[in-house]
């Protein structure tokens, strides 16, 4: 468990961003009545939390901004079908998660290192090496999470990167909280093996 511990903090980061359930109902009712100011207020209350969740999935702030915008566009189109039985952010996270998956499944062209927007090679000073090591660890974890089976992947990212409570995920997935906790335990077991194996391979390559 400790080897996959560096997941971002969860719900505590979103307390100031996500509207209380009763306030959400009021805003949704106003939006459906055509109140543009209510729509703007709801976006202001939820944007940061959605962006943070998408950023944890993709690790790129520019891409996260684009996917967050796409998420809200899809959400407004689907708003008439939102029944309000779950918290709005829970619903938005599912849309954001699906939007991210659709993005990574799209074919993308390779980027040449000669292009103006290509990533710059990091300096080899000790501080840069340390930063690169931390980035590689984060990318290794992200890659391992994205390789999980769909049910485990959604549960892990929704709980740790989206900040959703176990009971909220259970409601979305229409299973018990016990089943969600079993998913998390299984996912941790897989991630420990995957990350441990990757680290062992890195050490072997360095020794050779």
C-alpha positions, 0 to 999 in steps of 0.5 A, a space after each residue: 500500500 505504501 508504494 502507491 501512497 502518493 495519490 493526491 489529497 481527496 475531498 478536503 481540496 474540494 470543500 470550498 469548490 463544490 456547492 452543498 447539495 441543497 444549493 446545487 438544487 437551487 442553482 440547477 432549478 434556476 439554470 433550467 429556468 434560463 438564469 444565466 447568472 446561476 449557470 455562471 455561479 455553478 461553473 465557478 463553484 465546480 470548475 476548479 475541482 473538475 480541472 484538478 481531477 482531469 489534471 491528475 488523469 492527464 498530467 498536462 495543464 493545457 490539456 486539462 483545461 481543454 478537456 475541462 471545457 469539453 466536459 462542461 460543454 457535454 454537461 450543459 448538453 446533458 443537463 436536462 437528463 440529470 436527475 439530481 439524485 447524485 451530487 453534481 460533481 459526481 455526475 461531472 466527474 463521470 463526464 470528465 473521466 469519459 472525456 479523458 478516456 475518449 481523448 487518449 483513445 484518439 489517434 495522435 500524430 508524433 511530435 518532432 523534436 525539431 518543432 517549435 512546441 516540442 518539449 525541451 530537454 531538461 538540464 542535467 543539474 542535480 535539481 533538475 535530476 531530482 525533479 525529473 525523478 519525481 516526474 518519472 515516479 508520478 508518470 509511472 503511477 499514472 501509467 499503471 493506474 490507466 492500465 487497470 481494468 475499467 472498473 478498477 481504474 474508474 474506482 481508483 481515479 474517482 476516489 483518489 483523483 476525483 475526491 468522490 466518497 466510497 458511497 458516491 462511487 457505489 451509487 454511480 456504479 450501482 453496487 455496494 460500498 463493500 464491493 467498492 472497497 474490494 475494488 480498491 484493495 484489488 487495485 492496490 495489489 495490482 499497482 504494487 506489483 506493476 510499480 514494483 516490477 517497473 522499479 526492479 527493471 529500472 534497477 536492472 538496466 542501471 546495473 547493466 
